Amino acid sequence: MSVKAKKHLGQHFLTDESIAKDIADSLSLSGYKKVLEIGPGMGVLTKYVLEKPIETFVIEIDTESVEYLQTHYLTLAPNIISKDFLKYNLKEVFEEEPFAIIGNFPYNISTQIVFKTLEMRDQVPEFSGMFQKEVAQRICSKKGSKVYGILSVLAQAFYDCEYLFTVPPTVFNPPPKVDSGVMIMRRKENYKLDCDEKLLFTVVKTAFNQRRKTLRNSLKSLNLSDKLLEDAIFALRPEQLSVEDFISLTQKIAADGI
């Protein structure tokens, strides 16, 4: 029995065992006792995660894959969550316990997976996995890069992000049309920001929604005072600001009384 890849779920099954092992080995296993794999498919990555001295859970929306895992990974069966990661409340499984996230993520929802992880940042000290190469690079890119954007700033505000290696299409069934990239996010020791975190999200998203404009123009909708807009930072475009610059900007906007 094998599982047929389903296009509507963005499934591309990894066939290279050594790459699966390398992804599993990227976890530090520090600061948590449980790990959640998203979209395990037929378990090519799962088998190497199960070798780690940590309790493994998987969440899978594809019922055919769930049946395969239940048949072939008997010890895992109690920890198979047959749900949609994006819609499921993981506190039902983990309550307030910390857990890592790992996976060969479906490209069509990979950025949504990262944003949900950021929402759960208090519980997720480590996040490792495979994305479309461009997405992995974007998450890890620094200011000044053409791909630096909302995802870069918000992920790096809370996590140290590192691009690990590139994976060619030939090691998947079916092969995707693009290269893949493996990256890891390790939560910063001091990840509580010195600014209003909700406001930071608003400022970053608003700024990059008109990324070619200066902040003076892109942030007009926030109704900032003329005095604040005289600050030199508003003459810059969003990709010219580091994470620390965005935190400082958020502090200034908060002080302006937004």
Residue pairs with C-beta under 8 A, 6 or more apart in sequence:
1 68
1 71
2 42
2 68
3 13
3 41
3 42
3 62
3 64
3 65
3 68
4 64
5 11
5 12
5 13
5 173
5 174
6 62
9 61
9 62
9 106
10 106
10 107
10 108
10 109
11 39
11 41
11 62
11 106
12 104
12 107
12 172
12 173
12 174
12 175
12 176
13 41
13 42
13 44
13 172
13 173
14 20
14 41
14 44
14 45
14 104
14 130
14 171
14 172
15 44
15 171
15 172
15 173
16 167
16 171
17 44
19 167
19 171
19 182
20 44
20 45
20 47
20 48
20 104
21 48
22 164
22 165
22 182
23 45
23 48
23 102
23 104
23 128
23 129
23 130
23 182
24 45
24 48
24 49
24 51
24 52
24 102
25 48
26 128
26 164
26 182
26 184
27 35
27 49
27 52
27 54
27 100
27 102
27 126
27 128
28 126
28 186
29 52
29 53
29 54
29 100
30 125
30 126
31 98
31 125
31 126
32 54
32 97
32 98
32 99
32 100
32 125
32 126
33 54
33 55
33 97
33 98
34 54
34 55
34 56
34 57
34 94
34 97
34 98
34 99
34 100
35 49
35 52
35 54
35 55
35 56
35 57
35 99
35 100
35 101
35 102
36 57
36 58
36 59
36 90
36 94
36 99
36 100
36 101
36 102
37 45
37 46
37 49
37 56
37 57
37 58
37 59
37 101
37 102
37 103
38 58
38 59
38 85
38 101
38 102
38 103
38 105
38 113
38 129
39 59
39 60
39 61
39 62
39 85
39 103
39 104
39 105
39 106
40 46
40 58
40 60
40 65
40 69
40 103
41 60
41 62
41 65
41 104
42 65
42 68
42 69
42 72
43 68
43 69
43 72
43 73
44 104
45 102
45 103
45 104
46 56
46 58
46 69
46 73
46 76
47 73
49 56
49 102
50 56
50 73
50 75
50 76
54 100
55 79
56 76
56 79
57 79
57 80
57 81
57 93
57 99
58 69
58 76
58 79
58 80
58 81
59 81
59 83
59 85
59 88
60 66
60 69
60 80
60 81
60 82
61 82
61 83
61 84
61 85
63 82
66 80
66 82
69 76
69 77
69 80
70 77
70 80
81 88
81 93
85 113
85 116
86 109
86 112
86 113
86 116
90 99
90 120
90 123
94 123
96 123
97 123
98 123
98 124
98 125
99 123
99 124
100 124
100 125
100 126
100 127
100 128
101 117
101 124
101 126
101 127
101 128
101 129
102 127
102 128
102 129
103 113
103 129
103 130
104 129
104 130
105 113
105 129
105 130
105 131
107 131
107 132
107 135
107 176
107 178
110 131
110 132
110 135
111 135
111 151
114 127
114 139
114 151
114 155
115 151
115 154
117 124
117 127
117 185
118 154
118 155
118 158
121 158
121 159
121 187
121 191
124 187
125 186
125 187
126 184
126 185
126 186
126 187
127 159
127 184
127 185
128 182
128 183
128 184
128 185
129 182
129 183
130 136
130 167
130 180
130 181
130 182
131 139
131 180
131 181
131 182
131 183
132 176
132 178
132 179
132 180
132 181
133 166
133 167
133 178
133 179
133 180
133 181
134 147
134 178
134 181
135 151
135 181
136 163
136 180
136 181
136 182
136 183
137 147
137 163
137 181
138 147
138 148
138 149
138 151
138 152
139 151
139 152
139 155
139 156
139 161
139 183
139 185
140 152
140 161
140 162
140 163
140 183
141 147
141 148
141 152
142 148
142 152
142 242
143 239
143 240
143 241
143 242
143 245
144 239
144 240
145 152
145 239
146 239
148 239
149 208
149 211
149 238
149 239
150 204
150 205
150 208
153 204
153 208
153 241
153 243
153 246
154 200
154 201
154 204
155 161
155 185
156 243
157 191
157 193
157 200
157 243
157 246
157 247
158 187
158 188
158 191
158 193
159 185
159 186
159 187
159 188
159 191
160 185
160 186
160 187
160 188
161 183
161 184
161 185
162 183
162 184
162 185
162 186
163 181
163 182
163 183
164 181
164 182
164 183
164 184
165 181
165 182
166 179
166 180
166 181
166 182
167 179
167 180
167 181
167 182
168 179
168 180
169 175
169 176
169 177
169 178
169 179
169 180
172 180
193 200
193 247
194 247
194 251
195 247
195 250
195 251
195 254
196 250
196 254
199 250
199 253
199 254
199 258
200 246
200 247
200 250
202 222
203 219
203 222
203 246
203 249
203 250
203 253
204 238
204 246
206 218
206 219
206 221
206 222
207 215
207 218
207 219
207 238
207 241
207 246
208 218
208 238
208 239
209 218
210 217
210 218
211 218
211 237
211 238
211 239
212 237
213 237
214 234
214 235
214 236
214 237
215 233
215 234
215 235
215 236
215 237
215 238
215 241
215 249
216 229
216 234
216 235
218 238
219 234
219 253
222 253
222 258
223 258
224 253
224 256
224 258
225 256
225 257
228 234
228 252
228 253
228 256
231 252
233 241
233 245
233 248
233 249
233 252
241 249
